[in-house]
C-alpha cells in the first residue's frame, strides 16, 4: 500500500491523529487521552487533541513517565507499518540520552511498594507491629 507522507513545511494534522499514525499510541483515543492529561506538549506548551502539529514542530510525549522529545519530519493521515511511522519524526540526541539513563535506572531500581497491593493482611499487621515495637 502506498502511504502518502507530506514533508512540506505547511503540512499539518491534528496532534492526536499524528501521535497515532507515528505509533506512539495504539489507538487514537489513547493518544487523545494523553493529550488531554497534559502528557503531550508542542513547543513546550500543553495543547488540546484538536491542535494542529506542523512539520518542524518540536513535540514532547510522556509515556509511562518516559519523555520523548521529537521533531516532526512528516505528516501522514493513516497509520502504516512501523517502518513508515519512524520516518514521521526524529528523536533529539538529548532525548535519546535521557531515555537511556531512565531505562538504566529502571533496570537497577525497583519501587519498594510495587509488590504491595491493598491493605496489609492480619499476618502482615502482626509483623509490622512486632517490628515497630507495638503490643
Residue pairs with C-beta under 8 A, 6 or more apart in sequence:
1 80
3 76
3 78
3 80
3 84
4 76
4 77
5 74
5 75
5 76
5 84
5 87
5 88
6 55
6 74
6 75
6 76
7 55
7 73
7 74
7 75
8 55
9 54
9 55
9 56
10 54
10 55
11 54
11 55
11 74
11 75
12 52
12 53
12 54
12 55
12 75
13 21
13 52
13 53
13 75
13 76
13 77
14 49
14 50
14 51
14 52
14 53
15 31
15 35
15 40
15 42
15 47
15 49
15 50
15 51
15 52
15 53
15 59
16 28
16 31
16 32
16 35
16 49
16 50
17 28
17 31
17 77
18 53
18 72
18 75
18 76
18 88
19 25
19 31
19 34
19 35
19 40
19 61
20 27
20 28
20 30
20 31
20 79
21 76
21 77
21 78
21 79
21 80
21 85
21 88
22 76
22 85
22 88
22 89
23 79
23 82
23 85
24 31
24 61
24 63
24 68
25 31
25 34
25 63
31 40
31 49
32 49
34 40
34 61
34 62
34 63
35 47
35 48
35 49
35 51
36 48
36 49
38 46
39 61
39 62
39 63
40 46
40 47
40 59
40 60
40 61
40 62
41 47
41 59
41 60
42 51
42 53
42 57
42 58
42 59
42 60
43 57
43 58
44 58
44 60
53 59
53 72
53 75
54 72
54 75
55 72
55 73
55 74
55 75
56 71
56 72
57 71
57 72
58 69
58 70
58 71
58 72
58 92
59 69
59 70
59 71
59 72
59 89
60 67
60 68
60 69
61 67
61 68
61 70
62 68
65 102
66 99
66 102
66 103
67 95
67 98
67 99
68 91
68 95
68 99
69 91
69 92
69 94
69 95
70 89
70 90
70 91
70 92
70 95
71 89
71 90
71 92
72 88
72 89
73 87
73 88
73 89
73 90
74 87
74 88
74 89
75 88
76 84
76 85
76 88
79 85
120 128
128 134
129 135
